[in-house]
Amino acid sequence: MSRLSQMLLNEQAKRGLTDYKAAKEIGVLQQTYSSWKHGSVPRPNRYAAIAGWLHISIDMARELCEEAVASTGNTKLPRVDQPAGRISDRKEGRFKFDPVNTGSKRIPSSRYAISVDTKVMEPALLVGTKAWLDPAVWPQVGNEVIVHARGGVAWLGRLESLENGRAEISRYALGNRITIDDVQAVHAVVLSERVAGGQ
């Protein structure tokens, strides 16, 4: 864990804030803040906000970010020409994942992106954004997630609970919760980004 991640965690704990409230104070989305805590490195245009929140100088914030880059290696996301999965029900936020590499496996095993073509998670995940998910990040209650079930079906939502092969998620725009049985995987959204030209 980088010093930056540790400082973010310490400040959040000291103030007793949720990821959502910490992100709001900094001025970023919850998943952006969460990705910083898990090792992603903020872009230079965020150094001032981070410095203010941590009560350090901008130069110190820059130094922490440069140190995090050096310690984690490549911080660039992989290029994705075609997002994984496709929306199968916009109203419910349901996705369909096809078999990978002509096999039967339908759940991505490395970092991937989906195109958010549903309003169920607005305002956190807007229509027209690309959401990055990372199977290596253990999902926590309160994270935006994709819940994978049998047959390549998956739902986008905010994780409320996960136990005994069952997940409960909520959707901001719908104001409701759904329970998904026979959960195969739950992947946390670690970053979302606007896509130029609506792609």
N, C-alpha and C positions, 0 to 999 in steps of 0.2 A: 504494500500500500504506500502511495506517495505521501509526502508531507502535506501536500495540498489536500488530498482526500481526508487525511487524519485531522487537519485543522477544521475542515468543513464539518466533519462528524462531531468534533469536540465543541465547536461553537453551537451547533444545533442542539446537542445534548445539554449544554450549559443553559441555553435559553428555553429548553423544554418544548421545542417546536417539532411539528410534523414536517415531512418532506414538502408537503404542499405549502405550508406557511413559510418555511425557509425559502423556498423558490419564489414565492410571492414577494417577500422582502427584498430579495436580490433582483427581482424583475425578470425572471425566466420561467419557463414551463417546469412543472414538477419533474417530468421525465428527464429534462436537461440537467436539473440539479442532481437527480438520482444518478445519472450517468457520470457526473463529476465525482460523486462519492465513490463510485465503483471503478474509477481510474481513467475515465475519458478526460481529455485535457480541454479546458475552455479556450475559445478563440480570443484573440487579442482585444476585440471590441467589448469583451466582458471583464477585462482586468480591473477596470475602475469600480464596477459594481461589486466584484468580489472583494477588492481591497476595502471598500467602505463597509461591507458587511462583516469582514474579519477584523476591522480596525487596524489595518496595516497599510503601508504605502503602496502605490501602484507599482513601483519598482520591485518591491518585495513580492507582490502578486505575480508579476512577470517572471521573476526568478523562480518562484514555486512552480509555475506552469512549465518553464523551460526544463527545470529539474524533473518534473513528471514525464515530459516527453523523452528525456534521456533515459529514465528508468523503465519506461514501458515500451520503448522502441517505437514502432510505427503506430501512430494514433489515427491514421486515415482509415475511413470506412472503406470496405471493398466496393468496387464499382458494381452496380447492379443495373443492367440494361432492362431487365424484366422483373418486376417485383414478384415475390413468391405468393402463391395463393391468388384467389380472385374472389370478389364479393359475390355471394350467391343470394343474399337477402339484405338489401340496404336497410329496410325498416328494422330488422332484428340485429344487424351488425354481424351477420353470419358469413363466414368465408368457406371456400372449398379449396383444398390442397390436392393437387394431382400427384400421382406417384413420381418419385424422384429418379432420374436416370433410367427410365423404363423398368424400374423395379416395382415392388409393392409398398415400399416405405414412403409415407406421405408427410412425415414430420421432419422439417429441416433440422440438421444437427449442428450447423454453424450459423453465425450471424447472418440475418436476412432482413429484407424489407418488405413491407406491404404498402399498397396504395390505399389510403383511407378514403373510400368512396361512399361513406355513410356518415350521417349526422349524429349517430347514437352517443358519441363521446365528446361532442362539442360542449363547452368551449376548449377543453384540453387538447383534443385532436380534431382539427378542422378538416372538412372535406377539402381535398386537394393537397394534403400533406403526405409525405412518405414517412412511415413509422418504422424505425429499426428495432429489431428484437434480437436478443442474445440469449441462446439456451444456456450459456455458461453463468449467467446471473441468476441467482436464486430469487424467485419472486417473493415479495413481501406483501402482506395485506396493505392495501392503499395504492399499490402499483397499477398502472395501466398494463394490461396483459392480453395475450391471445391464449385462449384455452382450447387445446386440441383434444378431440374425442375420436372415437372409431370412425373409419370410413373417410378420413380426410376432411371432416367437418370441424370448424373452429369458430369461436365467438370472441369478439373484441369487447372488453369491458374493464372495469376497475375491480381488482380482486378484493373480495370481502371475507372469504374463508376458503380453506383448502385442507381437506382431510378425508382419509379412507376412499380415495378415488373419486371424490366429489368436490366440485368447486362451485362457489357462489360468487357471481359477479353482478355489479350494478352498472347502469349506463346513465350518464349525466343527463343527456337530452330527454330520455324516456322517463327518468325518475323511478325506475323499477329495478328489481333484482330477478335474476334467473339462476336456477341450479342446473349444473351440467353433471350428469352421471358418467361413469366409465371414462374418466379423464386419462388421457395418454401422456400429455405434457402440458406445462404452463410456462410460457415464455414472457419475460418482462420487456416492456417497451423501454429502451435505454436512450432513445433520441428520436425527435421528430423534426422534419424540415419541410419548409415550403418548397414546392417544386415549380420551377419557372415554366410558364406557359400552361399550367394546369396538368402537367404530365406527372 
